[in-house]
Amino acid sequence: MIEGAISFIEESLNAYLQDKMNYKEERVISSNLVEQDGSMAIRDDNRVVITLVDLDQEPSLKNANRLEMRPGGSTKTVLPPVNLNLFIMFSCFFISSNYKEGLKYLSNIILFFQGRPLFTNQSHPSLNKYGIERLSFEIYHPDYQARNNMWTILGIKYLPSIIYKVKMLSFSDQLVKEDLPAITALDQNKILSK
C-alpha cells in the first residue's frame, strides 16, 4: 500500500508537470537519494526525487478491538486497523547550471498540492488499483535541527526540497482475534444466586 501511494503520487505529479512545463520525459522518480554504500542512487541529473523519509501512526485513530456481529448472533473480536501517515520529501536533483530550473519544479510541486490537497478514489479512480480510499497532503516543516539530522541520516548534502505529511493509509488484515458464541439462554439459577 505504501508503494501504491508513492506510485500514485509519482504518476500524478509527472502528468501535471509534463503538461505545465511542456515536456515529454518523466522527470519525477521515486528513489533513495543514496545507496547503502554511500554512492549516489540517482544516475540522471535534472530529476525530482520522491523519498519516503518517515512514517507515524495517526494518534487520533488508535482504536481498541471492536466487536462485530455475525449471522446467527455470534460475535467476533476484530483487531483495529493501523492508520499511518507518510512523510514524503520531494527533492530537486538538478545540476548547478540548472539550479533555477530545479526551483521552478519545486514551485510547481507546491502549486500542484496547493490546488489538490485531497485525492479520493471518487475524484481519482486510479487510487482504487492501489487499495487506497483517500490521501490528503499538508506541508510539514520540521525545525532546523530536525532537518539537519534528516539530511545527515539520508547521507547527502542539502537539496532544494519540501516535505509533505500524507494522511493516511489504513492497514487492516481483518484478522479475527476471538470468536464468541451467541447467547441462546440465560441460566436463571446463576442470576438469582448473585
N, C-alpha and C positions, 0 to 999 in steps of 0.2 A: 504494500500500500504506500509506503514512503517513496519507493521508486516510482510508483504511478503518479504521485503528486509532483515529484520533480520532473517527470516526463511531460506531464500536462503543462506545467509552467514553462518548460523549455519550448514545447511546440507552440504555445500561445504567444509567448514573447517573440519567438522567431518570426511568426506570421505578422505580428504587429510591426516589428522593426523593419522587416523587409518591405512592407507597404509604406511605412512612414519615412524611411530613409532611402527608399527606391534602390534596393539591391537584390540580387537573386540568391546569393550564398547564405547559408545558415551560419550566423556568427555567434549565436548563443549555444553554449555547450554545458553539459553538467559534468563536473570532474573535480578531483582533488586538485589543489594548486601545485603540490609537490608529491613526489613518490616517497615511499618509505625510506629509500636510501638517500633522500635529500635532493635528488635531481628534480628538475622541473617536469611536471606532469603534462604541461601544455606544450605542444610541439609547434603550433601555428600561432603567429602573432595576430593582434587585432581581433581579439575574441572577448565576449562577455562570458564569464565563467560562473556557473551556479554551483555553490558548495553548501552542503548541509553542515552548519557549524555547531548546532546543539539541538537537543530535544528536551522538553519538560512535560510533566503530567499536568493537565489542566486541574488546578486545585478546587475549582468550584464544582466540579463534577465527579468527585471521588465518592461514589455511592457505595452503600453496603450491599450485600447479597439481596436479591429480590426473589419473592415467591411468585410463581406463575401457575395458574390453574390449568389442569389437563382435562381432557374429556373424561367423564366418569367421576369427577370430583376430587381426584388426587391432585397433589401439588408437587412442584419441583422447585428446588432452590437453584438459581442461576447466578453465576458469578457476574459482577457488573463489567461493562466494557472498560478498557483502558483508553482514556482520551488524551492524546498527545498534541502539543504544539511544536511546530518545527521552526527553527531559526535558520533562515536561508540567506546566504550572502551572495550578492551579485557584484563580482569584481571585474573591472575593466582592464584586461591584459593587452595593452596597446604599446607598441614600440614608442620610444621617446619622440620621434618625429611625428607621430600620430596622437600625441598626448591630448590635444584639444578634441580630436575626433572621438577619443575614448570618453571625454567629458560630455560630448553630445549624446553618446549612447547612454551614459549614466542619467542624464537629464530625461531622456525618452523613457527609460525604465521607470523613473519616478512618475512621469506623466501617465504611463500605462497603468500603474497600480492606483494612482490618484483617481483615474476615471473608471477603474474596475476594482474596487476594494473587496468585492464579494463575487465569487463564482459558485453557482449552484448547478445541480445536474439538470434542472429545468432550463436555465439560461445557457448552459454549456453541456449538451448531452454527451460530449466526449468524456466527461468525468465518469460516466457510468461504466465505461470499459475498465476503469481502474478501481471500481467499487467505492467511489468517493461521493458523498452527498453534497458537501459544500466545503469551500475554502475561503477564508477571509484573511485579508492582508493589512497589517499595520506596521509602520516604520518602527524599528527597535533601535534605540540608541544607547548602547552601554557607555558607562563613564570612561574617561581616558585610560585609567589603569586597566580596566577590563578589556578594552580594545587592544592595548599594548600586549597584554597577556595572550589574547586570542591570536594576534599576528605571530607572537613568539611560538605558541603551540603549533600553529599551522606551518611554521618553519620557513616563512617567506617575508620579504620586506613589504611594507605597506603598498597597496594598490588603491586607486580611487574605487570606492565601493559603497554599498548600502546594504543594511541587513533588514529583512522583514520578518516579523513574527507571523507565522501562518497558522491560523486556528482552523480547525483542528481535525485530526484523524482519529476515528473511533475504531479501536480494535476489539472485536468480540468473537470468540470461538463458540459461544453458546453452550459451553460445557455445563452439564448438569452436575451440581455438587452433591445433591441429595434428593432422593425420591421419597415422598411422604404419602402413605396410602390415604384414601378417602376415609373420613369418619362416617361410619354407617350406623352406629348406635352408641348410646351412652349407657354406661353401667351405673344404674341408679343407686346401687348399694354403695359404690365408692363415693359418689357425690354426697349421699346422705350421711356417711360416716365422718365426713370432714366437717 
